[in-house]
Amino acid sequence: MQFKESRTLVLAGLQTAPVAFDPAATWTAFATAVENAHALFEDLELILAPELHLSAPGGLLTEPAEYADEVAVEIPGPLTFQLSELARQTGLWLVPGTVYERTADGIANSALVIAPDGELIGPYRKCFPWQPYECTQPGERLMTFDIPDVGRVGLMVCYDGMFPELPRQLAWWGAELILQPTLTTTSDREAETIVARATAIVNQVALVGLNAASPAGTGRSVFVGPEGEMRVQAGAGEEVLVDVVDFAAVERVRRIGTFGMNRLWEQWDRSADSLQLPMYGALQPRSAERSRS
């Protein structure tokens, strides 16, 4: 990819809660929020929503076992058509969290990306559902997408972040920003924010971990820079979190090192050929395309 000199992305995270068990009302509120954010923040380029937001689940202990099957949608389908029209109207990238998706193998927890021209990218299906509590069908493939003139973005969903191989692979493929829509309702949100910072540090990526607001989730969404710095941290309630993601800063960190010292990818590329890790077998350096910087 060829990039413009200034590679920035103005991103808004909607830390919000759905109208429980009412996808239609949740859609109306979401579309209104997108339109209002577009009108309010003139440089806004991308909007992110929490995990399962448009499927409008209830609380952890209130969602009926059959609810996912009742509200699951086909992709593409009427919901993605609505999202495409909203993206075209606003000229925004939309990453509206995830939805329950009906597939040939069962119900998946699937993230969507809609480009400003309405193109549907994906879906990315959550590879690590929170078992044994979450019963969706695991996905089998990771996903990145490119924002022209800006850079490459990777996706993971909530519990995916607890498996370090996923963000590692996304960074290996050249992702400089990872978007992680989340629905955490439990007391381990603090642990998740620690993992988010660690993920950013060891992969030298920017990361946005967007959780649902109370009462649907515990909030505390985070925007983390490529040296693990906490750029934005929310409380528990409804918030609109806006930040400028600097892809050139990620490139700089990878080139001269975290804090000007730790050139992790450069050392990896020098050492991988001779390294044997029993879990994985023989390793290899990244290709020139993967390691653009």
C-alpha positions in Angstrom: 0.0 0.0 0.0 1.0 3.6 -0.7 0.2 6.1 2.1 -0.3 9.8 2.4 2.3 11.6 4.4 -0.1 12.2 7.4 -1.7 9.0 8.3 -4.4 9.7 10.9 -7.9 8.4 11.5 -10.4 10.3 13.6 -12.4 7.6 15.4 -15.4 7.6 17.7 -16.3 4.8 20.0 -19.9 4.7 21.1 -19.8 3.3 24.6 -23.5 2.7 24.8 -26.2 0.1 25.7 -28.8 -1.4 23.4 -32.5 -1.3 24.1 -32.6 -4.8 25.7 -34.4 -7.4 23.5 -35.4 -4.8 20.9 -33.2 -4.7 17.8 -35.5 -2.3 15.9 -35.4 0.3 18.7 -31.6 -0.2 19.1 -31.1 0.3 15.3 -33.0 3.6 15.4 -30.9 4.8 18.3 -27.7 3.7 16.7 -28.5 5.4 13.3 -29.4 8.6 15.1 -26.1 8.5 17.1 -24.1 8.0 13.9 -25.9 10.9 12.1 -25.4 13.1 15.1 -21.8 12.2 15.6 -21.2 12.9 11.9 -22.8 16.3 12.2 -21.0 17.2 15.5 -17.4 16.0 14.7 -16.6 17.4 11.3 -13.3 15.4 10.8 -14.8 12.1 12.0 -14.0 9.1 9.8 -14.9 5.9 11.6 -17.5 4.9 14.2 -17.2 1.7 16.4 -20.0 0.1 18.5 -19.8 -2.6 21.1 -20.1 -6.3 20.7 -23.6 -7.6 19.8 -25.0 -4.1 20.1 -27.4 -4.3 17.1 -28.6 -7.7 18.3 -29.8 -6.0 21.5 -29.1 -8.7 24.1 -30.2 -8.4 27.7 -28.2 -8.8 30.8 -25.9 -11.7 31.5 -28.6 -13.5 33.6 -31.7 -12.4 31.7 -31.1 -13.4 28.1 -33.2 -16.5 27.1 -31.3 -19.4 25.7 -33.1 -19.1 22.4 -32.6 -15.4 22.0 -29.6 -15.6 19.7 -31.5 -17.9 17.3 -34.5 -15.6 17.3 -32.6 -12.4 16.3 -29.8 -13.9 14.2 -29.5 -12.3 10.7 -28.1 -13.3 7.4 -25.0 -11.5 6.1 -25.5 -9.9 3.6 -29.1 -9.2 4.3 -31.6 -6.4 5.3 -29.4 -5.2 8.3 -26.3 -4.9 6.2 -28.3 -3.1 3.5 -29.4 -0.5 6.1 -25.8 -0.1 7.3 -24.6 0.4 3.8 -27.1 3.1 3.2 -26.1 4.8 6.5 -22.5 4.7 5.5 -23.2 6.2 2.1 -25.3 9.0 3.7 -22.6 9.9 6.2 -19.4 9.1 4.3 -18.2 7.2 7.4 -16.5 3.9 8.0 -18.9 1.9 10.2 -17.8 -0.9 12.5 -21.1 -1.5 14.3 -19.8 -4.0 16.7 -21.0 -7.6 16.1 -24.3 -9.3 15.5 -25.7 -12.8 15.9 -25.3 -14.2 12.4 -27.1 -17.3 11.0 -24.7 -19.5 9.1 -24.8 -23.0 7.7 -22.9 -24.3 10.8 -25.0 -22.4 13.5 -25.1 -19.0 15.0 -21.9 -17.0 14.9 -20.9 -13.8 16.7 -19.8 -11.7 13.7 -18.2 -8.3 13.3 -19.1 -6.1 10.3 -17.2 -3.4 8.5 -19.0 -1.1 6.1 -16.9 1.2 3.9 -18.0 4.8 3.2 -19.2 3.8 -0.3 -21.5 1.1 1.3 -19.3 -1.9 0.6 -19.6 -4.7 3.1 -16.3 -6.0 4.3 -16.3 -9.3 6.2 -17.8 -10.6 8.3 -15.2 -11.6 10.9 -16.6 -14.3 13.1 -15.4 -14.4 16.7 -12.8 -17.2 16.9 -13.0 -17.6 20.7 -16.5 -17.3 22.2 -16.4 -17.0 25.9 -17.0 -20.7 26.6 -18.8 -22.3 28.3 -21.1 -19.3 28.7 -21.3 -18.2 25.1 -22.5 -20.9 22.8 -22.0 -19.3 19.3 -20.1 -21.1 16.6 -16.4 -20.3 16.6 -14.9 -18.6 13.5 -12.0 -20.0 11.7 -10.3 -17.1 10.0 -8.8 -13.8 11.0 -9.4 -10.6 9.2 -7.8 -7.3 8.4 -9.0 -4.5 6.1 -7.3 -1.5 4.5 -8.3 2.2 4.8 -7.0 3.8 1.7 -4.1 6.3 2.3 -4.2 5.5 6.0 -3.3 2.0 6.9 -4.3 -1.5 7.8 -6.8 -2.4 10.6 -7.3 -5.7 12.3 -10.4 -7.0 14.1 -10.9 -9.2 17.1 -13.9 -9.5 19.4 -13.8 -9.4 23.2 -12.5 -12.7 24.5 -10.4 -13.2 21.4 -8.0 -10.8 23.1 -7.1 -13.3 25.8 -5.4 -15.5 23.1 -2.2 -13.7 22.1 -1.8 -15.5 18.9 -4.7 -13.5 17.4 -3.4 -10.0 17.7 0.1 -11.3 16.9 -1.2 -12.6 13.6 -3.0 -9.4 12.8 0.2 -7.4 13.5 2.2 -9.9 11.4 -0.2 -9.2 8.5 0.6 -5.5 8.9 -2.2 -4.2 11.1 -1.3 -1.0 12.9 -4.6 -0.6 14.6 -6.8 -3.3 16.2 -10.5 -2.7 16.8 -11.9 -4.9 19.6 -15.7 -4.5 20.2 -16.5 -6.0 23.6 -19.4 -6.9 25.8 -18.0 -7.5 29.3 -20.6 -7.7 32.0 -18.4 -9.3 34.7 -15.8 -8.1 37.3 -12.7 -8.9 35.1 -12.8 -5.7 33.1 -9.6 -4.5 34.9 -7.8 -7.6 33.7 -9.0 -7.0 30.1 -7.6 -3.4 30.2 -4.2 -4.8 31.4 -4.2 -7.3 28.5 -5.1 -4.5 26.0 -2.1 -2.5 27.1 0.2 -5.5 27.0 -1.1 -6.4 23.5 -0.3 -2.9 22.3 3.2 -3.0 23.7 4.3 -6.5 22.5 2.8 -6.1 19.0 3.5 -2.3 18.7 -0.1 -1.6 17.6 -2.7 0.9 18.5 -5.8 -0.8 20.1 -9.3 0.3 20.8 -11.2 -1.9 23.2 -14.8 -0.7 23.2 -17.2 -2.2 25.8 -20.9 -1.7 26.3 -22.1 0.9 28.8 -24.0 0.0 32.0 -26.4 -1.7 32.4 -25.5 -3.8 29.4 -21.8 -4.0 30.2 -19.3 -2.6 32.7 -17.9 0.1 30.3 -14.3 1.2 30.9 -13.5 1.3 27.3 -9.9 2.0 26.4 -7.9 3.6 23.5 -4.3 2.5 23.8 -1.3 3.7 21.8 1.5 1.6 20.4 3.7 2.0 23.4 0.9 0.9 25.8 0.0 4.4 26.8 -3.6 4.9 27.8 -4.9 7.6 25.5 -8.6 7.4 26.5 -10.3 5.5 29.3 -14.1 5.7 29.9 -16.2 5.3 33.0 -19.1 2.8 33.3 -21.9 4.9 31.7 -22.8 6.2 28.3 -20.0 8.1 26.6 -18.8 9.0 23.1 -15.1 8.6 23.0 -13.2 10.4 20.2 -9.5 10.2 19.4 -7.1 10.6 16.6 -5.3 7.3 15.8 -1.8 8.2 14.4 -0.7 5.4 12.2 2.6 7.2 11.6 3.3 6.9 15.3 2.9 3.2 15.1 5.3 3.1 12.2 7.8 5.2 14.2 7.6 2.9 17.2 8.2 -0.1 15.0 11.1 1.6 13.2 13.0 3.1 16.2 11.6 1.1 19.0 9.3 1.4 22.0 10.5 4.4 24.0 13.3 4.6 21.3 14.7 1.2 22.5 12.8 -2.0 21.9 12.8 -2.8 18.1 10.7 -6.0 18.5 9.8 -6.7 14.9 13.3 -6.0 13.6 14.8 -8.5 16.1 12.1 -11.0 15.3 12.9 -10.8 11.6 16.6 -11.4 12.3 16.1 -14.3 14.7 13.0 -16.2 13.5 14.8 -18.4 10.9 16.9 -20.0 13.6 14.2 -20.2 16.3 12.3 -23.4 17.1 9.2 -23.1 19.3 7.7 -26.5 19.9 4.1 -25.1 19.9 4.5 -23.7 16.4 7.4 -25.5 14.7 9.8 -23.6 12.4 9.2 -19.8 12.2 10.0 -17.3 9.5 10.6 -13.6 9.2 7.8 -11.4 7.9 7.6 -10.7 4.2 8.5 -7.2 2.9 4.8 -6.5 2.4 3.9 -7.5 5.9 6.7 -5.4 7.4 6.1 -2.3 5.4 7.9 -0.1 8.0 
